[in-house]
Amino acid sequence: MTALSLSPSLAAPQQPIDALGHIGVRMTFSPGEEIYAQDEDADMFYRVIRGAVRTTRLLSDGRRQIGDFYYAGDLIGLEAGPVHRFSAEALGCCEIQVIRKSALKLYGDEGVKIERLIWAETARELQRTQEHVMLLGRKSACEKVASFLLDIARRFRGEVAELPMGRQDMADYLGLTIETVSRMVTQLQTEGLVRFLGCRRFEVRNATGLACLVET
């Protein structure tokens, strides 16, 4: 497998969040369990300790839009407004650190440092959102799937990447049908760019070729 360079906006956070280690409480969630709800008061934020999380929003016509996927080390629930625009659910068994925003003022200078870290993570979240908008609006179906797989692969240091989400989640995130996602995955395998080892595990066989497809 060709070595992959990490994208700053999509790789795991480069700055350790050690300051959050003793703040808040840690909770466990089962697969599919809701961590927080859409339109719920955003008086807390969350750090993924273990597992993976998806954020989703139900539209007025019943359709579902997936906001993003989050992994160990990521902060979620960072909102500019008073409520959560998306809900968050555990994709598998998760351990989540829950922190009340108002508690930060009790930590003095350390709380100020944490608030700065939150702002940095919020800026990173904005960049991810902008990249998602570009992906939805400007890329072909094949480019969308290739971008998604490359982003997932960049999170893993080993050769085999794991998909904590199913094909329907992928389809909803990419604005495609599940049938189209499956066809594009088959096409990428046929072209020798990726190889799937079952439904949820894959490896990038030609990182340069996959990156060139994404950047076209």
KEKE-3310 file (N, C-alpha, C; in steps of 0.2 Angstrom, whole numbers, plus 5000, padded with zeros to 4 digits):
npx = (5004:5003:5010:5001:4998:4993:4978:4976:4963:4956:4962:4965:4964:4978:4983:4984:4971:4973:4970:4956:4955:4951:4939:4921:4910:4912:4903:4895:4888:4877:4876:4868:4862:4856:4865:4865:4851:4843:4839:4840:4845:4860:4870:4880:4896:4905:4917:4924:4929:4931:4926:4914:4905:4890:4882:4866:4852:4835:4825:4811:4803:4805:4816:4834:4848:4865:4877:4891:4905:4912:4927:4938:4945:4939:4930:4913:4896:4899:4892:4887:4875:4861:4856:4857:4860:4860:4857:4866:4872:4878:4888:4893:4898:4901:4912:4910:4915:4907:4904:4900:4897:4896:4904:4917:4921:4925:4937:4947:4962:4965:4953:4951:4961:4955:4944:4949:4955:4943:4937:4947:4944:4931:4933:4940:4930:4921:4929:4928:4915:4914:4921:4913:4902:4907:4910:4897:4892:4900:4906:4907:4898:4907:4919:4914:4913:4926:4933:4927:4931:4945:4947:4943:4953:4964:4963:4968:4983:4988:4987:4975:4959:4944:4927:4915:4902:4887:4882:4871:4872:4884:4878:4868:4876:4884:4875:4869:4861:4860:4862:4870:4881:4886:4889:4899:4909:4912:4916:4928:4935:4937:4945:4957:4960:4956:4953:4941:4939:4928:4912:4915:4928:4943:4956:4968:4974:4980:4986:4990:4983:4970:4970:4972:4960:4951:4955:4953)
npy = (4994:5011:5024:5036:5053:5063:5073:5089:5093:5082:5072:5064:5074:5085:5091:5086:5083:5085:5093:5091:5079:5077:5083:5084:5070:5052:5043:5028:5022:5012:5003:5014:5021:5037:5051:5065:5076:5082:5099:5100:5109:5116:5115:5108:5100:5087:5074:5061:5046:5033:5023:5027:5040:5047:5061:5067:5075:5077:5081:5092:5084:5072:5066:5061:5069:5067:5074:5072:5061:5055:5052:5043:5055:5066:5081:5084:5092:5105:5121:5136:5142:5142:5129:5111:5108:5096:5079:5066:5050:5034:5024:5012:5003:5015:5026:5041:5057:5069:5086:5100:5116:5128:5124:5127:5139:5137:5133:5142:5149:5137:5134:5144:5141:5129:5134:5141:5130:5124:5134:5132:5119:5122:5130:5121:5112:5120:5120:5107:5106:5115:5108:5097:5103:5106:5094:5088:5097:5098:5086:5071:5055:5045:5051:5057:5045:5040:5050:5050:5037:5039:5048:5041:5031:5039:5041:5030:5022:5010:4997:4993:4999:5003:5003:5011:5014:5009:5005:5013:5024:5030:5033:5042:5053:5056:5061:5052:5037:5021:5011:5017:5020:5007:5003:5012:5008:4995:4999:5006:4996:4987:4995:4994:5002:5002:4989:4978:4970:4961:4969:4980:4983:4989:4991:5003:5002:5009:5023:5035:5035:5035:5047:5056:5055:5060:5073:5078)
npz = (5000:4996:5004:5014:5015:5029:5029:5036:5040:5041:5047:5063:5078:5079:5090:5107:5118:5132:5143:5145:5152:5165:5167:5168:5164:5160:5149:5143:5127:5118:5102:5090:5100:5106:5108:5110:5106:5091:5090:5104:5119:5119:5129:5133:5128:5119:5120:5110:5116:5114:5100:5087:5080:5073:5066:5063:5054:5053:5040:5035:5027:5030:5026:5028:5033:5034:5045:5049:5052:5067:5077:5089:5100:5094:5095:5098:5096:5096:5095:5087:5090:5102:5102:5097:5081:5074:5078:5088:5086:5092:5083:5085:5100:5111:5120:5129:5133:5143:5144:5153:5147:5156:5166:5164:5168:5181:5181:5180:5173:5167:5162:5152:5143:5138:5132:5122:5115:5111:5102:5092:5088:5084:5072:5064:5062:5055:5043:5039:5036:5025:5016:5015:5009:4996:4991:4990:4981:4969:4965:4956:4956:4958:4962:4974:4982:4981:4988:5000:5005:5004:5014:5026:5026:5028:5042:5048:5054:5050:5037:5034:5033:5043:5042:5051:5049:5039:5022:5019:5027:5022:5009:5013:5018:5007:4998:4989:4981:4989:4980:4971:4978:4980:4967:4963:4973:4968:4956:4959:4965:4954:4946:4953:4963:4977:4989:4995:5010:5015:5020:5029:5030:5022:5010:5004:4988:4978:4981:4976:4963:4968:4975:4964:4957:4966:4966:4954)
capx = (5000:5007:5009:4996:4999:4987:4975:4975:4957:4952:4965:4964:4967:4985:4984:4981:4966:4975:4967:4950:4955:4948:4933:4915:4909:4912:4897:4895:4882:4876:4875:4862:4859:4856:4870:4861:4845:4842:4835:4841:4849:4867:4873:4886:4899:4907:4923:4923:4935:4931:4921:4913:4898:4887:4877:4861:4847:4829:4822:4804:4800:4807:4823:4839:4855:4871:4882:4898:4907:4918:4931:4941:4949:4936:4925:4906:4892:4901:4887:4887:4869:4859:4853:4860:4856:4860:4857:4872:4871:4883:4888:4895:4899:4905:4913:4909:4916:4902:4907:4895:4901:4897:4909:4924:4923:4927:4944:4952:4967:4965:4947:4952:4965:4951:4939:4953:4955:4936:4937:4951:4940:4925:4936:4941:4923:4919:4932:4926:4908:4915:4923:4907:4897:4910:4909:4890:4889:4904:4910:4903:4897:4913:4923:4912:4914:4933:4935:4925:4936:4952:4947:4943:4959:4969:4963:4971:4990:4989:4985:4967:4954:4938:4921:4910:4896:4885:4882:4866:4875:4888:4874:4865:4882:4886:4869:4868:4857:4864:4864:4875:4887:4888:4891:4905:4914:4913:4921:4935:4939:4939:4951:4963:4962:4954:4951:4937:4940:4921:4908:4917:4936:4946:4963:4969:4979:4984:4984:4991:4978:4964:4970:4971:4953:4948:4958:4951)
capy = (5000:5017:5028:5041:5059:5065:5079:5092:5094:5076:5067:5064:5080:5084:5094:5082:5087:5082:5097:5089:5073:5076:5087:5081:5063:5048:5038:5023:5021:5006:5005:5017:5025:5044:5055:5071:5076:5088:5105:5100:5114:5115:5117:5103:5097:5080:5071:5054:5043:5026:5021:5032:5044:5050:5067:5067:5080:5075:5086:5092:5079:5065:5063:5061:5071:5065:5080:5070:5055:5057:5046:5045:5062:5072:5085:5085:5096:5112:5125:5143:5144:5139:5122:5107:5108:5089:5074:5062:5043:5030:5019:5006:5004:5021:5029:5048:5062:5074:5092:5106:5122:5132:5122:5129:5145:5135:5131:5148:5149:5131:5134:5148:5137:5124:5137:5142:5124:5123:5138:5129:5114:5124:5132:5114:5109:5124:5118:5101:5107:5118:5103:5093:5106:5106:5087:5087:5101:5098:5080:5066:5050:5041:5056:5057:5039:5040:5055:5047:5031:5041:5052:5036:5028:5044:5041:5024:5021:5003:4996:4991:5004:5000:5008:5009:5015:5005:5009:5018:5030:5033:5036:5049:5058:5058:5063:5047:5031:5015:5007:5021:5019:5000:5003:5015:5004:4990:5002:5008:4989:4985:4999:4992:5008:4999:4982:4977:4964:4961:4975:4985:4984:4989:4994:5007:4998:5014:5029:5040:5035:5037:5054:5060:5054:5065:5080:5080)
capz = (5000:4995:5010:5014:5019:5033:5028:5042:5042:5042:5052:5070:5080:5080:5097:5112:5122:5139:5148:5146:5155:5172:5167:5165:5166:5155:5148:5138:5123:5114:5095:5088:5105:5105:5113:5111:5101:5087:5093:5111:5122:5118:5135:5134:5122:5120:5116:5108:5119:5110:5095:5082:5081:5067:5067:5058:5055:5050:5036:5036:5023:5033:5023:5033:5031:5039:5045:5048:5057:5072:5080:5095:5100:5091:5099:5095:5099:5096:5092:5088:5093:5109:5102:5093:5074:5072:5083:5087:5088:5092:5077:5089:5107:5112:5127:5127:5139:5143:5148:5153:5146:5161:5171:5162:5171:5187:5181:5180:5167:5163:5158:5147:5138:5135:5128:5116:5111:5108:5096:5087:5085:5080:5066:5061:5061:5049:5037:5037:5033:5019:5012:5013:5004:4990:4989:4988:4975:4963:4963:4953:4961:4959:4965:4981:4985:4982:4993:5007:5007:5006:5020:5031:5026:5031:5049:5050:5052:5047:5030:5033:5036:5045:5041:5057:5046:5034:5015:5019:5030:5017:5004:5015:5019:5000:4994:4984:4983:4992:4974:4967:4982:4979:4960:4963:4976:4964:4950:4962:4966:4947:4943:4957:4968:4983:4989:5001:5014:5018:5019:5033:5030:5015:5010:4998:4984:4974:4985:4971:4958:4971:4976:4958:4955:4971:4965:4947)
cpx = (5004:5005:5005:4998:4993:4984:4974:4968:4953:4955:4963:4967:4974:4987:4981:4977:4967:4971:4959:4949:4951:4942:4927:4915:4910:4906:4898:4888:4883:4875:4868:4859:4861:4861:4867:4856:4845:4837:4836:4845:4856:4872:4879:4890:4902:4913:4922:4930:4936:4925:4920:4906:4896:4882:4872:4856:4841:4826:4814:4800:4801:4813:4828:4845:4860:4876:4889:4899:4912:4921:4934:4946:4945:4931:4918:4902:4894:4896:4888:4881:4867:4857:4857:4856:4856:4859:4864:4870:4877:4883:4890:4895:4904:4906:4914:4911:4911:4904:4902:4899:4902:4902:4916:4926:4926:4934:4949:4956:4966:4958:4947:4956:4960:4946:4943:4954:4948:4935:4941:4947:4934:4928:4937:4935:4920:4922:4930:4919:4909:4917:4918:4903:4900:4909:4902:4889:4894:4907:4905:4902:4903:4918:4921:4914:4922:4936:4933:4930:4943:4952:4947:4950:4965:4969:4966:4979:4992:4987:4978:4963:4947:4932:4916:4903:4894:4884:4876:4868:4880:4884:4871:4870:4884:4881:4868:4863:4862:4866:4870:4881:4890:4892:4898:4911:4916:4918:4928:4939:4941:4945:4957:4965:4961:4953:4947:4938:4933:4918:4911:4924:4938:4953:4964:4975:4983:4982:4985:4985:4971:4964:4970:4964:4950:4949:4956:4945)
cpy = (5006:5021:5034:5047:5061:5072:5083:5093:5088:5071:5068:5071:5080:5087:5089:5086:5085:5086:5095:5082:5072:5080:5083:5074:5059:5043:5034:5023:5015:5008:5008:5021:5033:5047:5061:5072:5083:5093:5105:5106:5112:5117:5113:5102:5090:5078:5063:5051:5036:5025:5027:5034:5047:5056:5067:5073:5077:5081:5086:5087:5072:5062:5065:5064:5070:5071:5077:5064:5057:5051:5048:5051:5068:5075:5085:5089:5103:5116:5132:5146:5141:5132:5118:5107:5101:5085:5070:5055:5039:5025:5012:5007:5010:5023:5037:5052:5068:5080:5097:5112:5127:5130:5124:5135:5143:5133:5136:5148:5143:5131:5139:5145:5132:5128:5139:5136:5122:5127:5135:5123:5116:5127:5126:5111:5113:5122:5112:5102:5110:5113:5098:5096:5106:5099:5086:5091:5100:5092:5075:5060:5046:5045:5056:5051:5038:5044:5053:5041:5034:5045:5047:5033:5032:5044:5035:5024:5015:5003:4995:4996:5001:5005:5006:5010:5010:5009:5014:5024:5033:5036:5042:5054:5061:5061:5058:5041:5026:5011:5010:5020:5012:5000:5006:5012:4999:4993:5003:5001:4987:4988:4998:4998:5006:4992:4981:4970:4962:4968:4981:4986:4984:4992:4998:5004:5003:5021:5035:5041:5037:5045:5059:5060:5059:5072:5083:5085)
cpz = (5000:5002:5009:5018:5023:5031:5035:5045:5043:5046:5059:5073:5082:5087:5102:5116:5130:5144:5149:5150:5161:5173:5165:5168:5160:5155:5142:5134:5119:5107:5093:5094:5104:5110:5115:5105:5097:5090:5101:5113:5121:5123:5137:5128:5124:5117:5116:5111:5115:5106:5090:5082:5074:5069:5061:5059:5050:5047:5037:5032:5025:5030:5029:5030:5036:5039:5044:5053:5061:5075:5086:5095:5097:5096:5095:5099:5100:5092:5092:5091:5100:5108:5097:5086:5072:5079:5083:5090:5088:5087:5080:5096:5108:5119:5125:5134:5138:5147:5148:5152:5151:5166:5170:5166:5178:5187:5180:5173:5163:5159:5152:5141:5135:5131:5121:5111:5108:5102:5091:5084:5081:5073:5061:5058:5055:5043:5034:5034:5026:5014:5010:5008:4997:4987:4986:4981:4969:4961:4960:4958:4963:4963:4973:4985:4986:4987:5000:5009:5008:5012:5026:5031:5029:5039:5052:5049:5049:5040:5029:5037:5038:5044:5046:5054:5040:5027:5015:5022:5025:5011:5006:5016:5012:4996:4988:4986:4986:4986:4971:4971:4980:4972:4960:4967:4972:4958:4953:4963:4959:4944:4948:4962:4975:4983:4996:5004:5018:5017:5023:5033:5023:5016:5003:4994:4980:4976:4980:4966:4962:4973:4970:4956:4960:4969:4958:4947)
residu = (MET:THR:ALA:LEU:SER:LEU:SER:PRO:SER:LEU:ALA:ALA:PRO:GLN:GLN:PRO:ILE:ASP:ALA:LEU:GLY:HIS:ILE:GLY:VAL:ARG:MET:THR:PHE:SER:PRO:GLY:GLU:GLU:ILE:TYR:ALA:GLN:ASP:GLU:ASP:ALA:ASP:MET:PHE:TYR:ARG:VAL:ILE:ARG:GLY:ALA:VAL:ARG:THR:THR:ARG:LEU:LEU:SER:ASP:GLY:ARG:ARG:GLN:ILE:GLY:ASP:PHE:TYR:TYR:ALA:GLY:ASP:LEU:ILE:GLY:LEU:GLU:ALA:GLY:PRO:VAL:HIS:ARG:PHE:SER:ALA:GLU:ALA:LEU:GLY:CYS:CYS:GLU:ILE:GLN:VAL:ILE:ARG:LYS:SER:ALA:LEU:LYS:LEU:TYR:GLY:ASP:GLU:GLY:VAL:LYS:ILE:GLU:ARG:LEU:ILE:TRP:ALA:GLU:THR:ALA:ARG:GLU:LEU:GLN:ARG:THR:GLN:GLU:HIS:VAL:MET:LEU:LEU:GLY:ARG:LYS:SER:ALA:CYS:GLU:LYS:VAL:ALA:SER:PHE:LEU:LEU:ASP:ILE:ALA:ARG:ARG:PHE:ARG:GLY:GLU:VAL:ALA:GLU:LEU:PRO:MET:GLY:ARG:GLN:ASP:MET:ALA:ASP:TYR:LEU:GLY:LEU:THR:ILE:GLU:THR:VAL:SER:ARG:MET:VAL:THR:GLN:LEU:GLN:THR:GLU:GLY:LEU:VAL:ARG:PHE:LEU:GLY:CYS:ARG:ARG:PHE:GLU:VAL:ARG:ASN:ALA:THR:GLY:LEU:ALA:CYS:LEU:VAL:GLU:THR)
# end
